[in-house]
Amino acid sequence: MSKSFNPDQEFSRRMLMAGVGGGVVWAGLVARLFQLQILEGKKYDKLANENHIKLELAPPQRGRILDRFGKPLASHRRAGRVTVIPEQLDDPAATIASIAKLIEISDSRVERVMEDIQRARLRRAAFLPVIVANELSYEDFARMNVHAVELPGVQVEMALTRSYPRGRDFAHVLGYVARASQDDLERLTEGKTVDEATTIERMFRHPDMRTGRQGMERFAEEWLRGKPGFKKLVTNAAGRVIDQIPDERLAPEAGKDLFVTIDMDLQRVAIERFEGESGAAVVVEIESGDVLAMVSTPAFDPNDFVNGISGTDYAALRDDSRAPLYPRAHGGVYPPGSTFKMVVATAALETGAIKPTDKVHCNGYYHFGNRTWHCWKKGGHGTVDLHGGIKGSCDVYFYEIARRAGAQAIADTAHKFGFGQAWSLGMTGARGGLVPDPEWKMRVRKEPWYEGETLNFGIGQGQLGVTPLQLALMTARIATEGHSLKPKLIGVGPQDPDDHVLDAPLDPEIMKMMKSGMYGVTSEWGGTARSSGDLGLGGPRLAGKTGTAQVRRITAAERATGVRKGQDIERELRDHALFVAYAPADNPKYAISVVVEHGEGGSRTAAPVARDILAHAIRTNSGRKPAWTKSASIDRSDKEGTPT
């Protein structure tokens, strides 16, 4: 007989099976939780962190540029900035419009930002910030900080920006930095591997990165730049940065400081001494070859270029009749006028064309062929020898000795003094000028050299063109009586391989004669700069040579009626004033050249400027050691602050 069905027993069995099944499921859940939280907790904790921690490229801090005593010429300061992250913007135009309601942004700037955002997306660099506004005022910085939380993808931060504390004073020496253009990127990646080029391009797309565009900033780019690193940032679900995790292993490597040989205070004195006139001055320490001052005035403010100069402002600089962008000291080419006469005299003595005692009579003019060449002194100098010719700057004397020596000998001697050589010394814009000779004229002009041209050559006129830096080097070689000279502008940093040592042989006895003549210029009766010989230091004097370079041709008709004075002609037609000198005369330490554009008289305009600059150099530099030989003198402070 079959067993009867028991409902209670069947229900109990089902409950048991359900309980066992539920227990298995529950045990599985507990086991899985144990696995996730205990056994694999660190793994998933790391994955969770990686979901809200990102690595962002951290550009290196650019090395400073310091003067010879460690004072900063190019450093950094802090300024407020607004950026946007293109990949976090749903509607870039609306976001930029919202920012423009909070701070003033010009229409042209808005257009530029939108172009930058579009370009970043096309280059697949939308993760990199795009600058909307720099140099925020206190009010704008505070206002943007308050409202930034309402604008996804917008960042308001303090950033380091390149700063030139002396502004215009060193513009043509240091140059400036700017955002890298496509041309810059091609130059910076030339010769690099694919990986190196990719890293460089990515680095220079960062809004904090700048590259040297001119001067030492460009020449020493790799020295100053440093190496990039990364920042470990904590972001929220919207991608906004909420914290930064320090990690020294990822920190960027700062660029190296570069020391220049220039004395910042001497440079400032020299600029002020020009009193607003256009021109240039170069001071060289004779023993070391260090360039202590390199003045080109007027100049531009390199700070204007760091964050991008407007087209209007750049056009104003470019079109300025006084050419503030022009590096006069090492790139300005001028006729040297009578400052070149020591070169002519050296050539004539070296070739044996004259003896120091040979005399030439000057009655105010010199006949050659069917032309008449005039001396600057209308009544003439009478009979003069070498010493008197230099002291009184007699043109007739130098017409004669130049004709005897010949153009080729003068050109060869000019090269010994460094003329015709572009001395860059780590700067951009250096020019070699022109030392003409018969071969040059036939090659370039397809014409023979005429002897009448040699006469102009003899007084530093004609096709001859030199730079103020070259004139200072010439003067230094004379002051050392022909010793070799290695000019330099960088104390610690990369040296320019294209620059050379001035060591072509010069006869010490001839150099002593040049020094004697230059001393006569400033210290003997009849010297053209006798009033500027006293340095005002209670004893030391300077030795020098005046020069006046014509920039217009004086016709015979004008000479007959009287040569017009400077006040009667346009400024651009007035003569340049030049002066070269060394001091102290009895123990030379410094050499200088000064050019005052359209200043007319070397003795009246340029010589007093040179005298005052040399006096300051002697008062303040004697016995002082450069910072790179005495580290305690280095000024470690940077001009950093809050938004301006």
Buried (B, 14 or more C-beta within 10 A) or exposed (E): EEEEEEEEEEEEEEEEEEEEEEEEEEEEEEEEEEEEEEEEEEEEEEEEEEEBBBEBBBBBBBBBBBBBBBBBBBBBBBBBBBBBBBBBBEEBEEBBEBBBEBBEBEEEBBEBBBEBBBBBBEEEBBBBBBBBBBBBEEEBBEBBBEBBEEBBBBBBBBBBBBBBBBBBBBBBBBBBBBBBEEEBBEEBBEEEEEEEBEBBBBBBBBBBBBBBBBBBBBBBBEBBBBEBBBBBBBBEEEBBBEEEEEEEEEBBEBBBBBBBBBBBBBBBBBBEBBEEBBBBBBBBBBEBBBBBBBBBBBBBBBBBBBBBBEEEEBEEBEEEEEBBBBBBBBBBBBBBBBBBBBBBBBBBBBBEBBEBEBBBEBEBBBEBEEEEBBBBBEEBBBEBBBBBBBBBBBBBBBBBBBBBBBBBBBBBBBBBBBBBBBBBBBBBBBBBBBBBBBEBBEEEEEEEBEEBBBBBBBBBBBBBBBBBBBBBBBBBBBBBBBBEBEBBBBBBBBEBEEBEEBEBEBEEEBBEBBBBBBBBBBBBEEBBBBEBBBBEEEEBBBBBBBBBBBEEEEEEEEEEEEEEEBEEBEEEEBBBBBBBBBBBBEEBBBBBBBBBBBBBBBBBBBBBBBBBBBBBBBEEBEEEEBBBEEEEBBBEEBEBEEBE
